[in-house]
Amino acid sequence: MEVHEIRDLFWDGIPLRGASWLREESIGEIWQRVILVPVSGGIIVGVLNTLRSSIATNSNDTMSKIKGAFRPFLKAMAASFTLGTGNSLGPEGPSVEIGSSIAKGFGNVFKLEGGKKLSLVAAGSAAGIASGFNAAVAGCFFAVESVLWPTSVDSSSLSNSTPMVILSAVIASVVSEIGLGSDPAFTVPEYDFRSPTELPLYLLLGIFCGLVSTTLSRCTALSMEIVESLQTATGLPKAASPALGGLIVGLLALVYPEVLYWGFENVDILLESRPFTSGLSAAVLVQLIGVKVLATSLCRAFGLVGGYYAPSLFIGAATGMAYGKVMRFTFTGPDSLFQIPFLDVASPQAYGLVGMAATLAGVCKVPLTSVLLLFELTQDYRIVLPLLGAVGVSSWIASPQRFSRSNRSKPDSSEVKSSNFKQEKSVPSQTQGASVDTDKPITDLCKLESSLCVYDAKHENFQENLTVAEAMKTKYISVSKTTPVVEALNLMLVEKQPFVMIIESNRSLIGLVTLKDIQDFCRTAKTTRVQTEEPVQTYVCGAVKCKMWPVTPQTSLTTVEKIMDSYGVDQLPVVSEHVDRQDRGLLVGFVDKEGIAIARRAVATKDLLSFTSEIKGDR
């Protein structure tokens, strides 16, 4: 069943004019439907999630693959009921995952590996976006940004994949036009751009959109943590969680009905692009931003199925429209607060469109796709310059690398212990002294928008269960906390290793100092006149706050790579499972990106040799 059919069934054929009709009705007459419809959708999603989780795909036999083929189908059904009953998520993420899952299935059937399978997955992803927005160019760039660029492929594989991606996006757009018509996903309002002097206003809008994007990401991470704690403390079954999420959405919709998913009709209402609809005030738009962020985060945390593209566009439209109305009131008109002769502010709709792209880029980390999507829908070259400026600023504000650098500068060790305790829940084989938190300072994109992780060549099949023990190195440089800075630097030079471990006499780990930490310390020493003969632990770590995120030999390499990406580090210390009286593990080695790459290639080669031997044996 399609989303529209489910919506007509549950909402009794309400006209396609967005959720604004709820504002025209008496709460006493509609409250039961507004609450019960999202709840009923959550109940159905809970059942579908349970069925999907019960399908095991651990083995490589034929029956397991056949069962695994039903998982995308069940997820698509869950997404349809989530969206058809009005819960606050979007359809584009599941559509991308469906396209990529079909591509993976073809790759498995025809035994394609490496670049050929990557090309199929990228083509499926492009088709999902192209059909969802009726925007073929944006679909192509989405596949490049989310599938081709993040994977470790050479330039020849990238160039070979591009034609297939383009053809897939074109075919998906044609099929979408035949089945659904040629209208864009949402109605582009009438807008104008007055003067190049407005560009600073668009850059300021990019800052606001970046902050809103970061708020959505962190709110999602916090909501997931709270819901997980609630499930642990109360014993709430995961199958019942989506219904609770639907209940919260229904309660919020009684006051703010626009938070309900109603296709892109609600976006049209925000942009005031539909006839016979009154615009919302700037105050209401600002309230909708906060409520939509809360509703979307809770829907994802409680297990409802959907993507973040549509919510990001909604939040961006509300942010841009509110900002545009405030700017118009401030600088335009006879009663404006400031009279600037050379500044002529455009209509709020122009800021609404730019805000949509900037927020989408900040949340989902697809800046080029965001720019091309809005340009393709508006078909107006004048929008490109404001788009590029706002999207660039928003992407920089919401960049995980920017936050990871600032996070590493915090010296408080209690933060490490706190995050260690949280991660222990998700990695049972780790102990307190060796656990890490991979969701801070920015939530993992795969949890926020799973369609951005549709293909990862490093985590396919036999490589999923690789642990640190298979990639760690046991030869390392260690110093005591009283070792002078110069001596630590000399050891790095002799051993050609860009870091040293600081340990106690019993080999318990204190910290890790990199060559970059030494360089930062030297810059500090020039201004503070600190002597470089002083102990490395006291002065270097005191100056640049060198922190560490230890792992154990049983930690999965997938978790290790997430930690490295989140905090921008290239190596992590490895400690034993057993801890001393101070809850610190004993240092046994380290793991770095080079060792991980070697381990993956070696295991892949070993598996290939075993497969070749089996074929020869059968002959």
Beta strands, then each sheet from edge to edge (+ up, - down):
strand 1: 478-479
strand 2: 499-503
strand 3: 509-514
strand 4: 571-579
strand 5: 585-592
sheet 1: 1+ 2+ 3-
sheet 2: 4+ 5-
end
